[in-house]
Amino acid sequence: MFWKKGGLSARLLRLTVLFVMMAEVLIYVPSIAHFRVRYLKKQLETAELAVLALDATAVGMMDAGLQRRLLERAGAVGIAVHRQGTFKLMLGLQGHEKVDAYIDLRRVGQIESVIDALMTLFRGENRILAVTDTSHHDTVLSVETFLPEARLRRVMRDFSVWVLTLSIFISVSTAALVYLALHRLFVRPMARLTVSMTAFRDAPEDETRIIRPSDRQDEIGTTEQALAEMQRQVRSALLQRRRLAGVGTAVAKISHDLKGILTAAMLESDRLSDPTLPPVTGGLVRALERAVTLCTRTLRFARDEPSPVEFGVHVLHDIVRDAAADVPDLLAAGRTFRNEISAALPVRLDREMTVRALANVLRNAVEAGAHMVQVEEKRTDNDTLVIVRITDDGPGLLPKARRNLFQPFAGSARPEGTGLGLPIARELMVIQGGDVVLVQTGEAGTIFEVRLPPFHGRHS
């Protein structure tokens, strides 16, 4: 899910393999040198056993075939023994004239051993090596064997292939374990932070986009908590900024409307001495009520902070029913309301917020002059998304209203309207992860869609 070419996961895997292979190379160099020394010592031991077996026999009296078999078993072309400074050739070579290099295992050092091992591996010559070491049976004796370097090179290369195969297996296994551990501890949490920041950037007002910090007590956990706090502060600031912008836009409208309302109230008050006092008083009261309502709704919109979203599983049919009940004019005589939502369709959302949002959309349809309002469901995305489709037979929205539909104080086409119903409805759905959109409008009516938050626990 979080893998991409050039991403943190890919870099981590490449670096892990690289470092493990480097470690294997550093281990291989002294290993091949140690293998070469052990191999030479083993050849000397075998040569010494051959010499001891024939210690009592004169070399000149030996059968040539027996000498050849002993030398083949020892992997040598000659064997010699030094006893207290006296050289005695036992088998094979009749002198040192064919020897190309001398190796005294009693004096070889670590660095020299590594250099000799690497030179043996990459040298193409078939030299004869004279290898000397102290006897394992008698420290007075020193054994010298004459070996062909080609055979030593072949054995060392076989060992190198084995080490390479083992190194590849160890590298892959170690890299996989290290990669999985680091991916679980660091890469996946970082990817989660990235996904949260990207999702929050796309919809900062949606409370569901705020990351939920884990229980980790390390730097990753601290980062998650800091990110969650920052996202909450940014979301709150954006909501407040939008409200203040809406209030600023509404100042001119409020000033104009209040002037008209209060002018009407003053005209009505001048007629208090008229015998028809009750009707006049009633008109004055209605004018003042309109002024109070306008001011109240504006101040509520400016100050209202949405409460935290409380998700729960509810039946959508009941939510639509409660929303319709909050709009008395919708159920009045002369109007038809149809709730076509399935009787047992479960949804996961904040019940109170959704009821308010649906009620605002339904109230908007009634105030626009609709006589029939129908609510039905539409499911998408493998049944995880549910859309509430609200259709009315009203006259449709005016172009001005369509342009400013979700702008506070700007979307109302009625003189007495505040233009807050649909903006508030949309805000209530957006902070849950849903939305309110206008599908179409015209003389035949208007269709709104209220998109509910995704619910992956629904079964058809």
N, C-alpha and C positions, 0 to 999 in steps of 0.2 A: 504493500500500500504506500509506504514512504520511500520506496526505492526509485531513484531516477539517476540517469547518467550524469556524473559530475557532482552528485549530491553527497551529503555527509556520509551516508551509508556506504556508497561506492568507494569513497576515499578511505574510509575506515577499513574496509575489507582489503583494499590494495595495500595499504600501509601495514596491516597486520601480517599479510603474507610476506611482504618484503622484509619486515623486521625478523620474522621467524626464520626465513631463508638465510638472512645475514647471520643470525645466531648459529644456524646449522653449519655455515661455511667456516665460521670462527672455531666451531667445535671440530670440524672435519680436518683442518690443517694439522693440529697436534695429534689427532687420532691416526691419520695415515702415517705420520712419523713414528708413533708408538707401535703401530702394526708392523712397519718395516723392521724395527728393532726386534720385536718379538718373533717375527718370522725368521730372521737371521739367527737368533739364539736357538730357536727350535731346530733349524738346520744343523747348527753346531752340535746340539745334543745328539741328534741322529747320527752325525758323522762320528762323534766320540764313541757311541755304542758300537758302531761298525769297527772302529779301531780296537776297542777293548776286546771284542769278540775274536779278533785275530792277533791279539797282542803276543801270543806265544808262537805265532807262525811266521816264518820268514817270508817277506814279501815276494822274494824271487821264487819261492816254492809254491806260490798260490796259482791256482788255475785262473787263466785270463777271464774265463766266463764268470767265475765267482767274483773276481774283482769288479767286473763291469756291473754285475747285479747289485753288489754292495754300494757302488757309487751311484747307481740309478735310484736305489732306495734312499740314499742320503741326499739326492738331488744335487750332486757335486761332480766336478770333473777331477777332483783331487782332494786328498785329506792329508794333513801333516800334524805332527805332535812336537811341541817344544818342551824339553825337560831340562830345567836348570840351565837355560841358555844353549842347550844342544839341540840342533835341528835334526829331525829324523822324518824323512818322507815315508809315509806308510802306503798310500794308494794314489794312483793316478799320475799327475804331473811329475816330471823328473827335474824340476827346477822352477824358478820364478820368472823365466823369460817370457811367458805368455800372460802374466798377470798385468791387468790394465789399471787397477786401483786397489788400495789397501784400506781396510776398515778395521779399526781396533775398537771393539765395543767396550773395552775397559776405559777408554779415554774420550768417547764421543759425548758431546754436550747437547743440550736441548736445542739451541738454535742451529747448530751444525746438523743435528738429526733432521730437523724440519727442512733445511735447505737440500740435504742429500736426498730426502724422500721426494721432494718436488722435482729435482733434477732427474731422478730415476724414472718418474712418471712420464716426463716430457722428452727425455733423451731417446733418440732412435737407434743408438749404437748397441751392438751386442757384445758388451765387454765381459771380461773375466774378472770377478771380484775375489780378493783374498780377505776373508773375514776371520778375525782372531778374537778369542775370549778365553777366560780362565776355565779350566775343567771343573765340572760339577762334582767330580768324584775325588779329585786330588788337586788341591790348590797349587801344588808345585808345578803341575802340568798346565800348559796352554794349548788349546786346540785351534787349528787353522784349517779352514775348508775353502775350496776354490769353487765358486758358484758362477754360473752364467747369469748375467744381469737380465737377459730377456725373460727368463722364467720368473725372476723376482718381479719384473715389471708387469707381467701377465697376472700374477697373483695380486699385486697391488691394485691393478685396474679392476679385477673382479671384486675386490673389497670395496673399491670406490663406487662401483655400480650398486653394490648392496647398500652402501651407506647412502647413496643418492636416493635409491628407492625408499629406504626407511625414512630419510629426511623429508621426502615429498609427503609420505603418509603422515609423519609427525607434524609437518608444517600445515597440511590441510586440516588435520584434526585439531591442532592447537589454534590455528587461525579461526576455524569454525566456532570453537568454544569461546575464544576471546571475543570474536565478533558478536556472537549471540549475547554474551554477557554485557559487553559495552553497548550493544544495540538496545538491550532491555533497560539498562541503567541510565543511559544518556541519550542515545539517538532517538528512541521512541518518545521519551518525554519532551525532547526538543522539538520533534515533529508535531507533537500535540500542542505545544506552545505556538508553533508556526500556524497550524490549522486554526487555532482559536483566534490568533491575531488577524489572520486573513478573513475569517468569517465575521469577526467583529467589525473589521474595516468595511465590509460590504453592507452590513446592517447594524450600525452602532446603537440604534434604539431598541433592538431586540434583546430582551433580557436573557433569552435562552442562549445567546452567543457568548455570554460571559463565562469564562473558564471556571470550572469547579476545582479548586486546589486539592491535591492528594494529601495523604497523611505523611508524606516524606518530611524528614527533619533536616535534610541536607540543603545544598545550594539550589537544587532544582525545585524543592518544595518552597523555599523562600521566594524564588522567581515566580512560581505559580501564584503564590499569595499576593505578591506585589503586582503582578499583571491583573489579577482579579480586582484588586482594589482600584487600580488605575482605570480599568474598563468601567467599573461602577461610577467612578467620578466623572469620566468622560461622558458616559451615557446621561448622567444627571445634568451635567452642564449643557449638553446638546438639547435635552428636553426643556430645560429652563430657558435656554436661548431661543428656542422655537416659540415658546409661550410668550416671551417678552417681545419677540418680533411680531407675533400675532396681535398682542395688545397694542403695540405701536401702530400697526396697520389699522386697528379698530378705532384709534383716537378720533380721527376725522369723522368716521361714521357715527360714533357715539355722540360727538358734539352736534352733528347735524340732527340726529334723531331726537336727542334730548331737547334741543331747541324747539323742534316741532311739537314734541309731547308737552313740554312745559308751557309753550304758547297756547296750546289748546286748553291746558289747565287754567291758565290765567283768564282766557275768554270765558270759561265756564264759571270761574269764581266771580266775575263781574255780574253774573246773572243770578247770584244767590238770592237777591231780593225778589226775583220773579215768583209768582204763585206756583209755578210748576217746579217746585224745589226738588222733589224726589228724583225725577228724571235727570235734572241737571246735576244733582249730587252723584247719581250713578255714573254719568259720563265723566265727571271729574275723577271719581274713584278708579274707573277703568284706565284713564289716561295716566294717573299716577302709578297704577299697578304695572302698566307697560314700562314706565321709566324704571321702576324698581327692579322688574324682571331683567331688563337689559343690563342694568348695572350689576346685578347679582351674578348673572351668567358670565359677564366679562371678568369680574373679580375672581370667580371660582375657577375659570379657565387659567387665569394668570397665576393663581396660587396653588392650584391642585397639583400634588405630587402623586403619581401613580403608585399604588401600594405594591409590595412585592408579589410576583406571580405565584399563585398557589395552584399547581397542577393537580388534577384529579380525574378519574375516569367517570364520566357521566353519560346519561342517555340524551342524545341530541334532540329527540322529539320533545322531551320535557323542557329543555332549554328554550326552544323556539316557542313553546306554549307560554312559558313565563315571560318571555320578551314581548309577546303579543299582549299579554295581560297588562304590561306596563304602558301600553298605548291604548287608552280607553276608546278613542275615536275610531280605532281600527275595528273594534268589535261592535260599533254603534249600528243602529238600523240604517239600511241603505248601502252598507258596505259588505263585501264578501271576503272572508279570510280563509285560506286553505293551507293547512299544515300537512304537506305530503311527505314529510320525513318518515323513514321507517321507524316503527314503534320501538325497536330495541337496538338501535344503532349506537354502539359505544364510541365515545370520543374522549381524548385526553386534553384537557384545557382548564383554564381558570373560569369556573362557572359564572361568578359575579361579573367579571369583565366581559365575558361573551354575551351574557344577557343584556348588559348595557349597550354593547356595540350593535347587537341585532335590533334592540328596541329603537336605537337612533336611526338605523336604516329604515325600519318599518315606519317610524314617525315621519321621516322625510317623504316617504311615498304618500302617506295620508295628507300631509300638508301641501304636497304638490297637486292634490286633487284626484288621486286614484280612488276608484270605487271597488276594485278587485285587486287583492294582493295574494300571490301564491308563493309558497316556500317549498322548495324541493332540494334533494341532495344530488350530488354528482361525485363519483369516486374515480380516482386516478392513481397512477404509480403503484400498481399491485395492491390496491386497496389500502395503502398507508395514508393517503391524502383524501380528505373529504372537503368538498366545496358546497356551501349553502347558497343556492341560487334563489334570489328574491325577484319576482317578476310582478309588475303592476301595469294597469291599463291607463295610467295618467297621461297627461298631454306631452310629457317629455321635458327635458331640461333645456333651458335657453342657452345659447352659445356662451354668454358671459358666465353662467353658472358652471358649464362644462370646463371652461378654461381655469376657473379657480375653485374647482369642486372640493378639493381637500385643503384649501387655504383658509385658516381661521378668519372669520368675519368678512370673507370675500366671496363665498360660494353661494350665498342665499340670493334668490331672485324675488323674494317677498319683502315688502317694506318692513314688516314686523319681524322678519327673521334675523337671527344673529349670525348664521353661517358657521355654527360650532358643531352641529350634530354629526355630520359626516367626518370632519377632521378628528373629532374625539373618538368616533367609532373606529376609524382606521388606526389611530394611536393605540387603542385598547387591544387590537388584534396584532399589530406589529410587535408590541412588546412580548407577545406570547409566541412569536414565530409565524404568525399568519399575516393576513392582509385583507383589505377591502378594495375592490376594483369595480369600475364601471364597464360593463360589457357592451351595452348599446342603449341608445335612447332615441326617441322619435315620437311622432304623433300616435303610434300604436302602443306606446308605453315605454317603460324603462326596465332594464335588467341589471341588477348588482350581484356580484359574487363575493361572499364572505369566505375567504380561504382559512380553514382551521389549521392549527399546528399538526405536524405529522404524528401519527400514532402507529408504531410498529407492533403493538400487541394485539391488534384487531384480527379476528378470525371471521372469514365470510360465512 
